[in-house]
């Protein structure tokens, strides 16, 4: 068994066969699939991809394997999580996040538990099943190392089946081969009846006659060491003939063929081969939305303000290969914005005050280009410390300093000081400085206390966005900065600066 990623994000060795754990996961995915699919697969006419997703969640980084898998829905429909050769001893927040994101993308997510061919303590297996539901909210359970012994069905596997079904979950068994008798069909929704190499699949496969008595969606085949796309297509063709409604083929090989996804072109061809049709449908994207970035810093050059653009996309066929982002400024023509990764769904850009418009489109792995989708046009404005900003209370001193935005700022130390900015817009941000003698301040919006900000920092940080708020639509508001006269224990003072306010409208 290949060990699952541990809670520290590194691989830990599990107690049994490497391929089995991954395979089990894959089976789990298949089992969940009928739960989520609007029309369950009917093997010989239509299949779905179920992937042994035996790779660690990459902390939401753009272009990750999990992003690729999620964007391949609905051709791919199942994923398996295996935090630590089971659920582990403590909840792993990376897997909590990934399960939520994968289910939101349409995938069914199963949790991996091994049974050691019926030799593992039954109550221990049940406890691991319960932890998956309590910590990760899975759609079902993949029972790896499932025995083919019919004598264990009533005493071992039937109680596990009932336990999982009591939670509304899908049950997958992974014996990795065809049982000679069909007793396990009563205690599993899906059986993984082949796990092996392309050579074994094409030259050594055999199945008992009872397999043909069941619909294809009850069976799943996993084929590794398939280096060419032509071989992949042959494996998919054979899986249809062999009554498997779930299939995954990969060029990867032992010792762990399930620790990645195939290369993009191979993966695209597999999705098309399994769905039985060429991908001619372009991907779709959401309109890009903009946002100020807390703890970002303004520059002093011609494009000082960092703004984050974000969007989402989907492709029903071969999956999204890349996004393209373009920017138009002050009514001019669009120009391309480089993305951190081809499949990134966000980018940080630096903008000058003025009018801006962004648009995005996606290109899938079959080469289909989606339509450009533009976000709402917006105007970015920067207001200096004395530009439409009033100081109704306190003794705010103006200080010219080279490191402030615009070369100057105002500061005060505590109550009853207030700095007030009345504006009409969609989003507001307060720019200030942090340092070793800075104190705390409250931010009030429309008469309500919204945040408390501690401005201590060593070393100091100039021109920093320490607060921002998005109102969703253009409207009139009042923001006040109120120094509290209190400080972090490490700070030598209670000074609070007003350097600028940023506005999107």
Kinemage of the C-alpha trace (Angstrom):
@kinemage 1
@onewidth
@group {chain A} dominant
@subgroup {mainchain}
@vectorlist {calphas} color= white
{ca unk a 1} P 0.000 0.000 0.000
{ca unk a 2} L 1.349 3.444 -0.906
{ca unk a 3} L 1.282 5.687 2.125
{ca unk a 4} L -1.020 8.666 2.093
{ca unk a 5} L 0.279 12.199 2.607
{ca unk a 6} L 0.627 12.867 6.296
{ca unk a 7} L -0.740 15.876 8.129
{ca unk a 8} L 2.557 17.665 7.563
{ca unk a 9} L 2.128 17.348 3.801
{ca unk a 10} L 4.861 14.744 3.365
{ca unk a 11} L 4.414 11.140 2.295
{ca unk a 12} L 4.221 8.610 5.106
{ca unk a 13} L 4.527 4.908 4.501
{ca unk a 14} L 1.378 2.881 4.916
{ca unk a 15} L 1.257 -0.718 6.062
{ca unk a 16} L 0.305 -2.406 2.805
{ca unk a 17} L 0.383 -2.553 -0.952
{ca unk a 18} L 1.073 0.828 -2.596
{ca unk a 19} L -1.153 0.244 -5.586
{ca unk a 20} L -3.977 -0.976 -3.427
{ca unk a 21} L -4.457 2.251 -1.513
{ca unk a 22} L -4.656 4.289 -4.635
{ca unk a 23} L -6.888 1.796 -6.260
{ca unk a 24} L -9.153 1.796 -3.315
{ca unk a 25} L -9.472 5.499 -3.570
{ca unk a 26} L -10.342 5.230 -7.178
{ca unk a 27} L -13.039 2.741 -6.439
{ca unk a 28} L -14.460 5.025 -3.819
{ca unk a 29} L -14.750 7.718 -6.397
{ca unk a 30} L -16.680 5.456 -8.681
{ca unk a 31} L -19.067 4.546 -5.962
{ca unk a 32} L -19.902 8.092 -5.228
{ca unk a 33} L -20.413 8.891 -8.842
{ca unk a 34} L -23.911 7.461 -9.193
{ca unk a 35} L -24.920 9.609 -6.231
{ca unk a 36} L -23.928 12.861 -7.952
{ca unk a 37} L -24.561 12.061 -11.586
{ca unk a 38} L -27.878 13.212 -12.981
{ca unk a 39} L -27.804 10.183 -15.299
{ca unk a 40} L -25.730 7.249 -14.015
{ca unk a 41} L -23.362 5.785 -16.588
{ca unk a 42} L -24.544 2.824 -18.649
{ca unk a 43} L -21.187 1.274 -19.460
{ca unk a 44} L -21.355 0.079 -23.045
{ca unk a 45} L -23.056 3.274 -24.227
{ca unk a 46} L -21.530 5.821 -21.878
{ca unk a 47} L -18.723 5.769 -19.345
{ca unk a 48} L -17.194 8.122 -16.847
{ca unk a 49} L -13.668 8.630 -15.615
{ca unk a 50} L -12.984 7.825 -11.959
{ca unk a 51} L -9.529 8.944 -10.901
{ca unk a 52} L -7.383 7.577 -8.104
{ca unk a 53} L -6.536 11.062 -6.839
{ca unk a 54} L -3.650 9.982 -4.674
{ca unk a 55} L -2.011 13.380 -4.562
{ca unk a 56} L -1.872 15.894 -1.759
{ca unk a 57} L -3.977 19.079 -1.916
{ca unk a 58} L -1.647 21.854 -3.020
{ca unk a 59} L -2.988 24.552 -0.670
{ca unk a 60} L -5.227 25.942 -3.409
{ca unk a 61} L -2.307 26.915 -5.655
{ca unk a 62} L -3.316 27.704 -9.246
{ca unk a 63} L -2.812 24.950 -11.785
{ca unk a 64} L -2.693 22.123 -9.231
{ca unk a 65} L -3.621 18.515 -10.051
{ca unk a 66} L -6.805 18.930 -8.027
{ca unk a 67} L -7.742 22.001 -10.098
{ca unk a 68} L -7.241 19.975 -13.286
{ca unk a 69} L -9.382 17.163 -11.955
{ca unk a 70} L -12.159 19.513 -10.857
{ca unk a 71} L -12.217 21.341 -14.198
{ca unk a 72} L -12.628 17.988 -16.012
{ca unk a 73} L -16.108 17.416 -14.601
{ca unk a 74} L -18.476 15.951 -15.850
{ca unk a 75} L -16.276 13.643 -17.941
{ca unk a 76} L -14.401 12.902 -14.697
{ca unk a 77} L -16.727 12.497 -11.738
{ca unk a 78} L -15.017 10.838 -8.771
{ca unk a 79} L -12.077 11.655 -6.490
{ca unk a 80} L -10.666 9.935 -3.408
{ca unk a 81} L -8.990 11.451 -0.364
{ca unk a 82} L -6.528 9.530 1.800
{ca unk a 83} L -4.919 11.881 4.328
{ca unk a 84} L -2.751 9.291 6.077
{ca unk a 85} L -3.491 5.705 4.942
{ca unk a 86} L -6.949 6.483 6.305
{ca unk a 87} L -8.372 9.610 7.949
{ca unk a 88} L -5.364 10.018 10.273
{ca unk a 89} L -5.379 10.927 13.953
{ca unk a 90} L -6.409 14.572 13.497
{ca unk a 91} L -8.353 16.569 10.940
{ca unk a 92} L -6.172 17.899 8.111
{ca unk a 93} L -7.469 21.347 7.019
{ca unk a 94} L -5.967 20.953 3.529
{ca unk a 95} L -8.186 17.936 2.915
{ca unk a 96} L -11.190 19.689 4.455
{ca unk a 97} L -10.743 22.525 1.977
{ca unk a 98} L -10.073 20.216 -0.955
{ca unk a 99} L -13.135 18.077 -0.265
{ca unk a 100} L -15.299 21.184 -0.178
{ca unk a 101} L -13.825 22.569 -3.401
{ca unk a 102} L -13.978 19.245 -5.251
{ca unk a 103} L -17.609 18.677 -4.307
{ca unk a 104} L -18.447 22.239 -5.376
{ca unk a 105} L -16.875 21.445 -8.771
{ca unk a 106} L -19.253 18.479 -9.118
{ca unk a 107} L -16.981 15.622 -8.104
{ca unk a 108} L -18.015 12.951 -5.648
{ca unk a 109} L -15.415 12.484 -2.920
{ca unk a 110} L -14.770 9.226 -1.041
{ca unk a 111} L -12.633 8.467 1.971
{ca unk a 112} L -10.091 5.641 1.966
{ca unk a 113} L -10.168 2.844 4.573
{ca unk a 114} L -8.366 -0.499 4.268
{ca unk a 115} L -9.830 -3.741 5.623
{ca unk a 116} L -6.793 -6.075 5.344
{ca unk a 117} L -8.959 -8.672 3.581
{ca unk a 118} L -11.313 -8.871 6.531
{ca unk a 119} L -8.587 -9.309 9.153
{ca unk a 120} L -8.666 -5.752 10.470
{ca unk a 121} L -10.707 -5.025 13.600
{ca unk a 122} L -14.275 -4.221 12.559
{ca unk a 123} L -14.818 -1.514 15.185
{ca unk a 124} L -11.577 0.207 14.203
{ca unk a 125} L -12.697 0.304 10.563
{ca unk a 126} L -16.065 1.771 11.611
{ca unk a 127} L -14.326 4.425 13.699
{ca unk a 128} L -12.250 5.514 10.695
{ca unk a 129} L -15.374 5.696 8.562
{ca unk a 130} L -16.991 7.942 11.178
{ca unk a 131} L -13.969 10.269 11.239
{ca unk a 132} L -14.177 10.779 7.481
{ca unk a 133} L -17.770 11.922 7.794
{ca unk a 134} L -17.170 14.094 10.847
{ca unk a 135} L -13.964 15.761 9.604
{ca unk a 136} L -14.389 15.900 5.836
{ca unk a 137} L -18.064 15.384 4.939
{ca unk a 138} L -17.342 12.758 2.289
{ca unk a 139} L -19.874 11.180 -0.089
{ca unk a 140} L -18.909 7.599 0.652
{ca unk a 141} L -16.146 5.188 1.582
{ca unk a 142} L -13.658 3.190 -0.437
{ca unk a 143} L -12.909 -0.105 1.290
{ca unk a 144} L -9.488 -1.224 0.098
{ca unk a 145} L -7.996 -4.692 0.386
{ca unk a 146} L -11.470 -6.197 0.171
{ca unk a 147} L -11.589 -9.965 0.538
{ca unk a 148} L -13.153 -12.190 -2.118
{ca unk a 149} L -14.130 -14.736 0.573
{ca unk a 150} L -17.924 -15.056 0.664
{ca unk a 151} L -17.816 -16.343 4.258
{ca unk a 152} L -16.842 -12.836 5.396
{ca unk a 153} L -19.822 -11.125 3.761
{ca unk a 154} L -22.430 -11.631 6.550
{ca unk a 155} L -20.021 -11.229 9.486
{ca unk a 156} L -17.701 -8.456 8.265
{ca unk a 157} L -18.647 -6.652 5.060
{ca unk a 158} L -22.428 -6.539 5.601
{ca unk a 159} L -22.013 -4.628 8.913
{ca unk a 160} L -19.669 -2.178 7.188
{ca unk a 161} L -22.100 -1.732 4.315
{ca unk a 162} L -24.952 -0.998 6.741
{ca unk a 163} L -22.766 1.418 8.711
{ca unk a 164} L -21.855 3.451 5.627
{ca unk a 165} L -25.398 3.344 4.253
{ca unk a 166} L -26.728 4.666 7.563
{ca unk a 167} L -24.810 7.854 6.682
{ca unk a 168} L -26.204 7.914 3.162
{ca unk a 169} L -22.870 7.041 1.579
{ca unk a 170} L -21.649 5.036 -1.393
{ca unk a 171} L -19.744 1.809 -0.742
{ca unk a 172} L -16.850 0.717 -2.972
{ca unk a 173} L -14.952 -2.537 -2.576
{ca unk a 174} L -11.525 -3.023 -4.076
{ca unk a 175} L -10.460 -6.630 -4.377
{ca unk a 176} L -8.535 -5.589 -7.507
{ca unk a 177} L -9.787 -8.660 -9.361
{ca unk a 178} L -12.999 -10.516 -10.224
{ca unk a 179} L -14.360 -12.639 -7.353
{ca unk a 180} L -15.350 -16.041 -8.653
{ca unk a 181} L -18.717 -15.697 -6.892
{ca unk a 182} L -20.985 -12.673 -6.803
{ca unk a 183} L -21.600 -12.573 -3.044
{ca unk a 184} L -19.950 -9.144 -2.643
{ca unk a 185} L -22.407 -7.491 -5.017
{ca unk a 186} L -24.932 -7.379 -2.145
{ca unk a 187} L -22.618 -5.336 0.089
{ca unk a 188} L -20.992 -2.956 -2.411
{ca unk a 189} L -22.279 -0.408 -4.871
{ca unk a 190} L -19.147 -0.639 -7.021
{ca unk a 191} L -16.438 -3.273 -7.360
{ca unk a 192} L -12.969 -2.581 -8.697
{ca unk a 193} L -12.530 -5.781 -10.671
{ca unk a 194} L -9.285 -4.948 -12.447
{ca unk a 195} L -6.179 -3.121 -11.320
{ca unk a 196} L -3.076 -3.741 -13.335
{ca unk a 197} L -0.838 -2.888 -16.253
{ca unk a 198} L -1.845 -2.337 -19.867
{ca unk a 199} L -0.039 -5.533 -20.810
{ca unk a 200} L -2.018 -7.557 -18.277
{ca unk a 201} L -5.255 -5.900 -19.376
{ca unk a 202} L -4.744 -6.707 -23.049
{ca unk a 203} L -3.216 -10.168 -22.744
{ca unk a 204} L -4.236 -11.725 -19.426
{ca unk a 205} L -7.736 -10.511 -18.618
{ca unk a 206} L -10.575 -12.918 -17.872
{ca unk a 207} L -13.885 -12.580 -16.059
{ca unk a 208} L -16.542 -14.957 -14.684
{ca unk a 209} L -19.858 -15.180 -16.503
{ca unk a 210} L -21.890 -13.536 -13.743
{ca unk a 211} L -20.322 -10.125 -14.516
{ca unk a 212} L -22.636 -9.739 -17.515
{ca unk a 213} L -25.706 -10.034 -15.259
{ca unk a 214} L -25.055 -6.596 -13.747
{ca unk a 215} L -25.110 -3.082 -15.219
{ca unk a 216} L -21.749 -1.502 -16.133
{ca unk a 217} L -21.968 1.174 -13.427
{ca unk a 218} L -21.277 -1.552 -10.850
{ca unk a 219} L -17.712 -2.139 -12.120
{ca unk a 220} L -14.517 -0.110 -12.356
{ca unk a 221} L -11.230 -0.849 -14.127
{ca unk a 222} L -7.841 0.763 -13.442
{ca unk a 223} L -5.131 0.411 -16.055
{ca unk a 224} L -1.633 1.774 -15.566
{ca unk a 225} L 1.647 1.636 -17.581
{ca unk a 226} L -0.134 2.677 -20.789
{ca unk a 227} L 2.445 4.972 -22.390
{ca unk a 228} L 0.707 5.936 -25.649
{ca unk a 229} L -2.603 7.590 -26.463
{ca unk a 230} L -3.315 4.784 -28.904
{ca unk a 231} L -2.912 2.262 -26.084
{ca unk a 232} L -5.161 4.362 -23.864
{ca unk a 233} L -7.922 4.349 -26.496
{ca unk a 234} L -7.599 0.579 -26.847
{ca unk a 235} L -7.911 0.128 -23.080
{ca unk a 236} L -11.043 2.313 -23.043
{ca unk a 237} L -12.517 0.295 -25.919
{ca unk a 238} L -11.831 -2.974 -24.121
{ca unk a 239} L -13.336 -1.668 -20.881
{ca unk a 240} L -16.628 -1.059 -22.674
{ca unk a 241} L -16.629 -4.586 -24.048
{ca unk a 242} L -15.883 -5.879 -20.561
{ca unk a 243} L -18.890 -4.171 -18.954
{ca unk a 244} L -16.963 -1.545 -16.949
{ca unk a 245} L -18.842 1.720 -16.548
{ca unk a 246} L -15.922 3.365 -14.754
{ca unk a 247} L -12.422 3.578 -16.154
{ca unk a 248} L -9.108 5.272 -15.566
{ca unk a 249} L -6.043 4.785 -17.762
{ca unk a 250} L -2.656 6.357 -17.060
{ca unk a 251} L 0.856 6.269 -18.523
{ca unk a 252} L 2.240 6.293 -14.983
{ca unk a 253} L 3.709 3.075 -13.613
{ca unk a 254} L 4.630 1.319 -10.387
{ca unk a 255} L 5.473 1.791 -7.587
{ca unk a 256} L 2.593 4.291 -7.465
{ca unk a 257} L 0.758 4.892 -10.739
{ca unk a 258} L -1.918 7.009 -9.042
{ca unk a 259} L 0.177 9.899 -7.705
{ca unk a 260} L -0.453 12.264 -10.630
{ca unk a 261} L -2.671 12.895 -13.657
{ca unk a 262} L -1.635 12.163 -17.261
{ca unk a 263} L -0.082 14.995 -19.306
{ca unk a 264} L -2.598 17.506 -20.650
{ca unk a 265} L -2.851 16.165 -24.219
{ca unk a 266} L -3.172 12.551 -23.013
{ca unk a 267} L -5.720 13.556 -20.376
{ca unk a 268} L -7.797 15.485 -22.913
{ca unk a 269} L -7.778 12.526 -25.296
{ca unk a 270} L -8.817 10.169 -22.483
{ca unk a 271} L -11.742 12.341 -21.437
{ca unk a 272} L -12.921 12.445 -25.047
{ca unk a 273} L -12.423 8.705 -25.537
{ca unk a 274} L -14.395 7.846 -22.412
{ca unk a 275} L -17.297 10.180 -23.184
{ca unk a 276} L -17.345 8.784 -26.707
{ca unk a 277} L -17.178 12.033 -28.603
{ca unk a 278} L -14.753 14.705 -29.681
{ca unk a 279} L -14.750 17.838 -27.589
{ca unk a 280} L -16.148 20.685 -29.691
{ca unk a 281} L -17.745 22.675 -26.882
{ca unk a 282} L -15.827 25.774 -25.776
{ca unk a 283} L -15.233 26.401 -22.067
{ca unk a 284} L -17.072 29.102 -20.155
{ca unk a 285} L -15.817 31.589 -17.575
{ca unk a 286} L -17.262 33.969 -15.037
{ca unk a 287} L -16.678 37.701 -15.321
{ca unk a 288} L -13.464 38.782 -13.555
{ca unk a 289} L -13.992 40.689 -10.317
{ca unk a 290} L -11.510 43.068 -8.709
{ca unk a 291} L -10.550 43.605 -5.089
{ca unk a 292} L -8.066 45.563 -3.014
{ca unk a 293} L -5.553 43.361 -1.186
{ca unk a 294} L -5.045 43.615 2.556
{ca unk a 295} L -1.381 43.914 3.606
{ca unk a 296} L -0.344 44.854 0.068
{ca unk a 297} L 1.882 47.920 -0.445
{ca unk a 298} L 1.482 50.864 -2.790
{ca unk a 299} L 4.400 51.703 -5.043
{ca unk a 300} L 5.566 55.231 -5.711
{ca unk a 301} L 5.756 54.771 -9.499
{ca unk a 302} L 3.178 55.350 -12.244
{ca unk a 303} L 1.152 52.202 -11.396
{ca unk a 304} L 1.099 52.213 -7.610
{ca unk a 305} L -2.022 50.276 -6.554
{ca unk a 306} L -2.076 46.443 -6.332
{ca unk a 307} L -5.465 44.944 -7.234
{ca unk a 308} L -6.430 41.274 -7.369
{ca unk a 309} L -8.536 39.957 -10.271
{ca unk a 310} L -10.335 36.636 -9.814
{ca unk a 311} L -12.649 34.467 -11.906
{ca unk a 312} L -13.742 30.855 -12.385
{ca unk a 313} L -14.241 28.563 -15.348
{ca unk a 314} L -15.665 25.210 -16.413
{ca unk a 315} L -15.404 22.861 -19.358
{ca unk a 316} L -17.678 19.854 -19.869
{ca unk a 317} L -15.306 17.990 -22.176
{ca unk a 318} L -11.524 17.894 -22.237
{ca unk a 319} L -10.951 20.297 -19.344
{ca unk a 320} L -9.501 23.790 -19.236
{ca unk a 321} L -5.904 24.090 -20.462
{ca unk a 322} L -5.339 27.791 -19.774
{ca unk a 323} L -6.929 31.172 -19.137
{ca unk a 324} L -6.182 34.436 -20.912
{ca unk a 325} L -6.598 37.798 -19.158
{ca unk a 326} L -6.612 41.202 -20.845
{ca unk a 327} L -6.728 44.783 -19.544
{ca unk a 328} L -8.109 47.945 -21.078
{ca unk a 329} L -7.253 51.333 -19.536
{ca unk a 330} L -8.993 54.704 -19.975
{ca unk a 331} L -10.916 53.485 -23.023
{ca unk a 332} L -7.828 52.169 -24.831
{ca unk a 333} L -7.298 48.813 -26.512
{ca unk a 334} L -6.876 45.592 -24.545
{ca unk a 335} L -3.431 44.226 -23.689
{ca unk a 336} L -2.518 40.783 -22.334
{ca unk a 337} L -1.745 40.220 -18.643
{ca unk a 338} L 0.692 37.419 -17.825
{ca unk a 339} L -0.726 34.853 -15.388
{ca unk a 340} L 1.292 33.101 -12.652
{ca unk a 341} L 0.167 29.705 -14.029
{ca unk a 342} L -1.753 28.738 -17.206
{ca unk a 343} L -4.742 27.556 -15.133
{ca unk a 344} L -4.583 30.350 -12.548
{ca unk a 345} L -7.967 31.776 -11.602
{ca unk a 346} L -6.566 34.943 -10.051
{ca unk a 347} L -3.852 37.479 -10.762
{ca unk a 348} L -2.464 40.546 -8.998
{ca unk a 349} L -1.941 43.618 -11.173
{ca unk a 350} L -0.667 47.113 -10.386
{ca unk a 351} L -2.869 49.913 -11.645
{ca unk a 352} L -2.691 53.660 -12.064
{ca unk a 353} L -5.638 55.819 -10.976
{ca unk a 354} L -8.153 55.951 -13.814
{ca unk a 355} L -10.740 53.857 -15.682
{ca unk a 356} L -10.138 50.102 -16.063
{ca unk a 357} L -11.775 47.126 -17.741
{ca unk a 358} L -10.688 43.488 -17.598
{ca unk a 359} L -11.819 40.507 -19.623
{ca unk a 360} L -10.988 36.803 -19.468
{ca unk a 361} L -11.506 33.700 -21.587
{ca unk a 362} L -10.535 30.023 -21.362
{ca unk a 363} L -9.015 27.575 -23.828
{ca unk a 364} L -9.618 23.852 -23.289
{ca unk a 365} L -7.322 20.906 -23.898
{ca unk a 366} L -8.982 20.264 -27.276
{ca unk a 367} L -8.095 23.789 -28.429
{ca unk a 368} L -11.606 25.247 -28.176
{ca unk a 369} L -11.562 28.951 -27.259
{ca unk a 370} L -14.308 30.349 -25.092
{ca unk a 371} L -15.861 33.774 -25.482
{ca unk a 372} L -14.258 36.794 -23.846
{ca unk a 373} L -16.188 37.761 -20.717
{ca unk a 374} L -15.651 41.254 -19.326
{ca unk a 375} L -16.145 42.352 -15.759
{ca unk a 376} L -17.825 45.632 -14.913
{ca unk a 377} L -15.810 48.715 -15.812
{ca unk a 378} L -14.511 50.575 -12.767
{ca unk a 379} L -12.591 53.674 -11.831
{ca unk a 380} L -9.721 53.564 -9.361
{ca unk a 381} L -9.037 56.699 -7.326
{ca unk a 382} L -6.422 57.538 -4.687
{ca unk a 383} L -7.231 60.284 -2.175
{ca unk a 384} L -4.325 61.833 -0.284
{ca unk a 385} L -4.471 62.577 3.441
{ca unk a 386} L -5.793 66.108 2.804
{ca unk a 387} L -7.921 65.364 -0.262
{ca unk a 388} L -11.606 65.162 0.757
{ca unk a 389} L -10.467 63.819 4.152
{ca unk a 390} L -11.595 65.735 7.257
{ca unk a 391} L -10.294 65.574 10.826
{ca unk a 392} L -13.233 66.524 13.086
{ca unk a 393} L -11.426 65.656 16.335
{ca unk a 394} L -7.864 65.459 17.565
{ca unk a 395} L -4.639 67.189 16.593
{ca unk a 396} L -3.637 65.452 13.385
{ca unk a 397} L -0.190 66.687 12.419
{ca unk a 398} L 0.892 66.799 8.791
{ca unk a 399} L 4.338 65.330 8.177
{ca unk a 400} L 6.224 65.462 4.871
{ca unk a 401} L 8.161 62.159 4.483
{ca unk a 402} L 9.692 60.619 1.391
{ca unk a 403} L 8.321 57.139 2.082
{ca unk a 404} L 4.647 58.207 2.272
{ca unk a 405} L 2.408 57.977 -0.764
{ca unk a 406} L 2.452 61.437 -2.330
{ca unk a 407} L 5.262 62.521 0.022
{ca unk a 408} L 3.249 63.341 3.161
{ca unk a 409} L 0.762 61.978 5.710
{ca unk a 410} L -1.085 62.957 8.898
{ca unk a 411} L -0.776 61.289 12.292
{ca unk a 412} L -2.220 61.390 15.802
{ca unk a 413} L -1.886 59.345 18.984
{ca unk a 414} L -5.250 58.611 20.580
{ca unk a 415} L -8.798 59.687 21.509
{ca unk a 416} L -10.714 61.735 20.703
{ca unk a 417} L -8.954 61.818 17.315
{ca unk a 418} L -10.943 60.951 14.219
{ca unk a 419} L -10.135 61.022 10.516
{ca unk a 420} L -13.240 60.957 8.306
{ca unk a 421} L -13.694 60.237 4.603
{ca unk a 422} L -17.112 60.438 2.939
{ca unk a 423} L -17.248 58.759 -0.455
{ca unk a 424} L -19.450 57.180 -3.105
{ca unk a 425} L -18.093 53.898 -4.446
{ca unk a 426} L -18.078 50.091 -4.414
{ca unk a 427} L -14.922 49.401 -2.409
{ca unk a 428} L -12.766 51.372 0.014
{ca unk a 429} L -9.286 50.815 1.468
{ca unk a 430} L -7.223 52.617 4.115
{ca unk a 431} L -3.504 53.087 3.429
{ca unk a 432} L -1.202 53.735 6.375
{ca unk a 433} L 2.231 52.820 7.728
{ca unk a 434} L 3.294 50.263 10.304
{ca unk a 435} L 6.278 50.674 12.592
{ca unk a 436} L 7.906 50.133 15.962
{ca unk a 437} L 6.118 53.104 17.573
{ca unk a 438} L 2.662 52.539 16.084
{ca unk a 439} L -0.493 51.882 18.076
{ca unk a 440} L -3.969 50.493 17.536
{ca unk a 441} L -6.941 52.065 15.769
{ca unk a 442} L -10.577 51.240 15.161
{ca unk a 443} L -12.195 51.485 11.744
{ca unk a 444} L -15.817 52.607 11.732
{ca unk a 445} L -18.005 52.365 8.624
{ca unk a 446} L -21.376 54.130 8.514
{ca unk a 447} L -21.411 54.566 12.284
{ca unk a 448} L -20.551 50.954 13.152
{ca unk a 449} L -17.234 49.648 14.428
{ca unk a 450} L -15.959 47.294 11.727
{ca unk a 451} L -12.367 46.416 12.639
{ca unk a 452} L -9.531 46.998 15.091
{ca unk a 453} L -6.085 47.274 13.517
{ca unk a 454} L -2.711 46.886 15.263
{ca unk a 455} L -0.091 48.919 13.380
{ca unk a 456} L 3.023 47.701 15.191
{ca unk a 457} L 5.699 46.192 12.932
{ca unk a 458} L 9.451 45.680 13.115
{ca unk a 459} L 10.768 46.591 10.646
{ca unk a 460} L 8.395 49.318 9.578
{ca unk a 461} L 6.197 49.007 6.488
{ca unk a 462} L 5.153 52.128 4.533
{ca unk a 463} L 2.122 52.633 2.249
{ca unk a 464} L 0.305 49.497 3.373
{ca unk a 465} L -3.357 48.570 2.873
{ca unk a 466} L -4.473 47.536 6.365
{ca unk a 467} L -8.243 47.585 5.840
{ca unk a 468} L -10.613 47.251 2.889
{ca unk a 469} L -14.319 46.659 2.426
{ca unk a 470} L -16.374 45.731 -0.642
{ca unk a 471} L -19.968 47.011 -0.605
{ca unk a 472} L -21.039 45.119 -3.729
{ca unk a 473} L -22.514 48.142 -5.457
{ca unk a 474} L -21.865 51.841 -5.762
{ca unk a 475} L -23.305 53.730 -2.813
{ca unk a 476} L -22.426 56.523 -0.382
{ca unk a 477} L -20.617 55.701 2.867
{ca unk a 478} L -18.504 57.204 5.633
{ca unk a 479} L -15.307 55.655 6.952
{ca unk a 480} L -13.594 56.866 10.128
{ca unk a 481} L -10.174 55.985 11.555
{ca unk a 482} L -10.136 56.354 15.350
{ca unk a 483} L -6.770 56.001 17.174
{ca unk a 484} L -7.296 54.166 20.473
{ca unk a 485} L -4.243 55.358 22.393
{ca unk a 486} L -3.351 51.694 23.050
{ca unk a 487} L -0.535 49.587 21.647
{ca unk a 488} L 1.095 46.236 21.256
{ca unk a 489} L 3.363 45.433 24.220
{ca unk a 490} L 6.369 45.533 21.871
{ca unk a 491} L 5.556 48.995 20.529
{ca unk a 492} L 7.131 52.176 21.878
{ca unk a 493} L 4.183 54.430 20.983
{ca unk a 494} L 0.560 54.749 19.934
{ca unk a 495} L 0.930 56.758 16.718
{ca unk a 496} L -1.597 56.157 13.911
{ca unk a 497} L -1.099 57.510 10.373
{ca unk a 498} L -3.488 58.390 7.588
{ca unk a 499} L -1.548 58.226 4.318
{ca unk a 500} L -4.337 57.767 1.738
{ca unk a 501} L -7.677 56.182 0.937
{ca unk a 502} L -8.227 53.992 -2.148
{ca unk a 503} L -11.595 53.941 -3.854
{ca unk a 504} L -13.165 51.801 -6.590
{ca unk a 505} L -16.343 53.139 -8.129
